[in-house]
Amino acid sequence: MTLDKKGHALVFMDVVAVCAAALGANYLRFDEIYPADFIHFEQWLLLELLLTPVVFYFLGLYRSAWRYASITDLKVIVYAVVARTFLVMSLFIFLGYDRGVPRSTTVMETILLLGAVGGIRLLTRVQREMLQVKNLRSKSPVLIVGAGDAGEIILREIRGNNTLPYNPVGFIDDDPSKWGVRIHGVPVLGSTADIPQVARRRKVSEAIIAIPSASGKQLTDIYKACKVAGVRTKTVPPVSQLFEGRLSLSQIRNVELEDLLGRKTVNVEMDVIRASLTGKRVLITGGAGSIGRELARQVAELGPERLIVLDRNENSIYFTEMDLRKRFPSVRIDCVVGDILDRTRLGEIMEGSMPHIVFHAAAFKHVPMMELNPVEAIKNNVFGTRNVAEKASQLGVERFVLISTDKAVNPISVMGGTKRLAELVLQELGGSTRFVSVRFGNVLGSDGSVIPLFKKQIAEGGPVTVTHPEVTRYFMTITEAVQLVLQAGAMGMGGEVFLLDMGQPVKIVDLARNLIELSGFKAGEDIEVVYTGLRPGEKLHEELYYLGEQWQATAHQKILKFMNGVHGKAGVLPRLNMMEHALLNSPAAEMDAVVRRALSDLIPEFSGPGRPSADRSPVPDRAPVRAAFI
């Protein structure tokens, strides 16, 4: 390796340091620079001047970027200086100059040279940091919330990147033991409650929340304190989303709605899930929908033998295929166009792939839309489920997992009723296939969910429409929902209905207001919130389980299972066949009535159609479930 100008300068400074250290050691030992007792000092010094740059060169002291000097670099300096001292002494003795070498002088010279060589190199870093501090004064003051490892990383990265517009003026942390402490010269100024006062005093307009393990409640409290202070907020992703657990400045993002939901990080048993999917042939129906796509991504990560993704929407399945092939080039992926209502096509697909596991995510999910199209709802959600499940049983599929919904509990809507019927269909099927259902509520950002609608309304300047001021829903992120679906599918023995812990219900109006504020507007001033009234088929509050269902805890704290609970009338499958025949032979004008009568007949607790009264609430009935999740 050839040396650049900086390398030559370092060699020159090291030579000067060797001379200074040798002469200084003599003076400390003998009170004179050229002591008579050091008989061969000239030869010793000449040998040092020749060998020191050579040893330093081969040990990398001229290759390091000293502006980023660290403890590791200091260790290399110590090793290099000690190594060159032993080499000089060994050669000195070998050349016959073994007399007249004061051992104490050698030790003192080594110590002095360590200080000189280390100081020369650290001067580069000191100069760099002084320049950084000078440059920071012209940048925008920023608070770092969280004086832990993540906060320290963020501070170092901000100071090391001159293109960033931030000047870290202080830390905020709720741990009293850290108050007054300085991290790289930056003080910890107080707790979350002190943010308004600190922001005003330090003229801060932005805060970075550097707490990857923060709960939703913590983030909400910090966000509210920053909002009171008029401070914009950014955050780092949660621990579960950090790549290999590492944090970098590029991962800092705006606070999002998901951060404020108050949901704790889900820890799934990846070994159990991996063992259930690795090397298996997996079929996902409805694979181009939001849940199906995420299922496909997470399954592909676990190394299946083959992944078959089925959907009837050509454009959506095309884009899903492009995404999967780019992400997982080594996985055998077949994205196929087909309709679960077409038994012939479905049979070709399943017989051709012979899946071990089926995740059935194909369904119509939009409640008001299905109120207007009940025939399509029952065809797709019930007859389609029956078709896939019966074929799975016929082929001896190991496991069949139905993606259900909390709207299947005490349904008042056609959509909820059809999903409940789908659960009942699975409970009647026998054979070697283990049929399980997994219930959960709304998924943030899924196709047709309220969040994309709110974002669109905000982008258009409002108003944001909410059906009722008291309406609540359960929410979870799409990644979390799919992780728990995979976990429940892996533990299912057949016949269970699994319930995912949805946390606490969220008021939709609060969701709307948070989203407005996260978009940089003020609710009620910049963007109005307008109430439109509950739509057909909608409940004021969703329920998670039937009062008669018997729940059991599972090995996973966020999953319950229900068995031997409330069932519809016996013989659901034969009755469905009769209803299918009736629909084929009914006039078009009577088909909707046939569907609604069938839902009432097959599901005793079905109370639709109609709108519920405002006092209908399942809160008292959820107490056992909440206790089980604690």
Secondary structure as the mmCIF struct_conf table of DSSP 4:
data_model
#
loop_
_struct_conf.conf_type_id
_struct_conf.id
_struct_conf.beg_label_comp_id
_struct_conf.beg_label_asym_id
_struct_conf.beg_label_seq_id
_struct_conf.end_label_comp_id
_struct_conf.end_label_asym_id
_struct_conf.end_label_seq_id
HELX_RH_AL_P HELX_RH_AL_P1 LYS A 5 PHE A 30
BEND BEND1 ASP A 31 TYR A 34
TURN_TY1_P TURN_TY1_P1 ALA A 36 ASP A 37
TURN_TY1_P TURN_TY1_P2 ILE A 39 HIS A 40
HELX_RH_AL_P HELX_RH_AL_P2 PHE A 41 PHE A 58
TURN_TY1_P TURN_TY1_P3 LEU A 59 ARG A 63
BEND BEND2 SER A 64 SER A 64
HELX_RH_3T_P HELX_RH_3T_P1 TRP A 66 TYR A 68
HELX_RH_AL_P HELX_RH_AL_P3 ILE A 71 PHE A 94
TURN_TY1_P TURN_TY1_P4 LEU A 95 GLY A 96
BEND BEND3 ARG A 99 GLY A 100
HELX_RH_AL_P HELX_RH_AL_P4 ARG A 103 LEU A 136
TURN_TY1_P TURN_TY1_P5 ARG A 137 SER A 138
BEND BEND4 LYS A 139 LYS A 139
STRN STRN1 SER A 140 VAL A 145
BEND BEND5 GLY A 148 GLY A 148
HELX_RH_AL_P HELX_RH_AL_P5 ASP A 149 GLY A 160
TURN_TY1_P TURN_TY1_P6 ASN A 162 THR A 163
BEND BEND6 LEU A 164 LEU A 164
STRN STRN2 TYR A 166 ILE A 172
BEND BEND7 ASP A 174 ASP A 174
HELX_RH_3T_P HELX_RH_3T_P2 PRO A 176 LYS A 178
TURN_TY1_P TURN_TY1_P7 TRP A 179 GLY A 180
STRN STRN3 ARG A 182 ILE A 183
TURN_TY1_P TURN_TY1_P8 HIS A 184 GLY A 185
STRN STRN4 VAL A 186 PRO A 187
STRN STRN5 VAL A 188 VAL A 188
HELX_RH_3T_P HELX_RH_3T_P3 THR A 192 ASP A 194
HELX_RH_AL_P HELX_RH_AL_P6 ILE A 195 ARG A 202
TURN_TY1_P TURN_TY1_P9 LYS A 203 LYS A 203
STRN STRN6 GLU A 206 ILE A 209
TURN_TY1_P TURN_TY1_P10 PRO A 212 SER A 213
HELX_RH_AL_P HELX_RH_AL_P7 GLY A 216 ALA A 229
TURN_TY1_P TURN_TY1_P11 GLY A 230 GLY A 230
STRN STRN7 ARG A 232 THR A 235
HELX_LH_PP_P HELX_LH_PP_P1 VAL A 236 PRO A 238
HELX_RH_3T_P HELX_RH_3T_P4 VAL A 239 GLN A 241
BEND BEND8 LEU A 242 LEU A 242
HELX_RH_3T_P HELX_RH_3T_P5 PHE A 243 GLY A 245
HELX_RH_3T_P HELX_RH_3T_P6 LEU A 249 GLN A 251
STRN STRN8 ARG A 253 ASN A 254
HELX_RH_3T_P HELX_RH_3T_P7 LEU A 257 LEU A 260
BEND BEND9 LEU A 261 LEU A 261
HELX_LH_PP_P HELX_LH_PP_P2 ARG A 263 VAL A 266
HELX_RH_AL_P HELX_RH_AL_P8 MET A 270 LEU A 277
TURN_TY1_P TURN_TY1_P12 THR A 278 GLY A 279
STRN STRN9 ARG A 281 THR A 285
TURN_TY1_P TURN_TY1_P13 GLY A 286 ALA A 288
BEND BEND10 GLY A 289 GLY A 289
HELX_RH_AL_P HELX_RH_AL_P9 SER A 290 GLU A 301
TURN_TY1_P TURN_TY1_P14 LEU A 302 LEU A 302
BEND BEND11 GLU A 305 GLU A 305
STRN STRN10 ARG A 306 ASP A 311
BEND BEND12 ARG A 312 ARG A 312
HELX_RH_AL_P HELX_RH_AL_P10 GLU A 314 ARG A 327
TURN_TY1_P TURN_TY1_P15 PRO A 329 SER A 330
BEND BEND13 VAL A 331 VAL A 331
STRN STRN11 ILE A 333 VAL A 337
TURN_TY1_P TURN_TY1_P16 ILE A 340 LEU A 341
HELX_RH_AL_P HELX_RH_AL_P11 ARG A 343 SER A 353
BEND BEND14 HIS A 356 HIS A 356
STRN STRN12 ILE A 357 HIS A 360
HELX_RH_AL_P HELX_RH_AL_P12 VAL A 367 LEU A 372
HELX_RH_AL_P HELX_RH_AL_P13 PRO A 374 ILE A 378
HELX_RH_PI_P HELX_RH_PI_P1 LYS A 379 PHE A 383
HELX_RH_AL_P HELX_RH_AL_P14 GLY A 384 LEU A 395
TURN_TY1_P TURN_TY1_P17 GLY A 396 GLY A 396
BEND BEND15 GLU A 398 GLU A 398
STRN STRN13 ARG A 399 ILE A 403
HELX_RH_3T_P HELX_RH_3T_P8 ASP A 406 ALA A 408
BEND BEND16 VAL A 409 ASN A 410
BEND BEND17 SER A 413 SER A 413
HELX_RH_AL_P HELX_RH_AL_P15 VAL A 414 GLU A 428
BEND BEND18 GLY A 431 SER A 432
STRN STRN14 ARG A 434 ARG A 439
STRN STRN15 ASN A 442 LEU A 444
TURN_TY1_P TURN_TY1_P18 GLY A 445 GLY A 445
TURN_TY1_P TURN_TY1_P19 ASP A 447 GLY A 448
HELX_RH_AL_P HELX_RH_AL_P16 VAL A 450 ALA A 459
TURN_TY1_P TURN_TY1_P20 GLU A 460 GLY A 461
HELX_LH_PP_P HELX_LH_PP_P3 PRO A 463 PRO A 463
STRN STRN16 VAL A 464 VAL A 466
BEND BEND19 THR A 467 THR A 467
TURN_TY1_P TURN_TY1_P21 PRO A 469 GLU A 470
STRN STRN17 THR A 472 ARG A 473
STRN STRN18 PHE A 475 THR A 477
HELX_RH_AL_P HELX_RH_AL_P17 ILE A 478 MET A 491
BEND BEND20 GLY A 494 GLY A 495
STRN STRN19 VAL A 497 LEU A 500
BEND BEND21 GLN A 504 GLN A 504
STRN STRN20 VAL A 506 LYS A 507
HELX_RH_AL_P HELX_RH_AL_P18 ILE A 508 LEU A 518
TURN_TY1_P TURN_TY1_P22 SER A 519 GLY A 520
STRN STRN21 ALA A 523 ALA A 523
TURN_TY1_P TURN_TY1_P23 GLY A 524 ASP A 526
STRN STRN22 ILE A 527 ILE A 527
STRN STRN23 VAL A 529 TYR A 531
HELX_LH_PP_P HELX_LH_PP_P4 LEU A 534 ARG A 535
TURN_TY1_P TURN_TY1_P24 PRO A 536 GLY A 537
BEND BEND22 LEU A 540 HIS A 541
BEND BEND23 TYR A 545 TYR A 545
TURN_TY1_P TURN_TY1_P25 LEU A 547 GLY A 548
HELX_LH_PP_P HELX_LH_PP_P5 GLU A 549 GLU A 549
STRN STRN24 GLN A 550 ALA A 553
BEND BEND24 ALA A 555 HIS A 556
TURN_TY1_P TURN_TY1_P26 GLN A 557 LYS A 558
STRN STRN25 ILE A 559 MET A 563
BEND BEND25 ASN A 564 ASN A 564
BEND BEND26 LYS A 569 ALA A 570
HELX_RH_AL_P HELX_RH_AL_P19 VAL A 572 LEU A 584
TURN_TY1_P TURN_TY1_P27 ASN A 585 ASN A 585
BEND BEND27 SER A 586 SER A 586
HELX_RH_AL_P HELX_RH_AL_P20 ALA A 588 LEU A 602
TURN_TY1_P TURN_TY1_P28 PRO A 604 GLU A 605
BEND BEND28 PRO A 609 GLY A 610
TURN_TY1_P TURN_TY1_P29 ALA A 614 ASP A 615
HELX_RH_3T_P HELX_RH_3T_P9 VAL A 619 ARG A 622
HELX_RH_AL_P HELX_RH_AL_P21 ALA A 623 PHE A 629
#
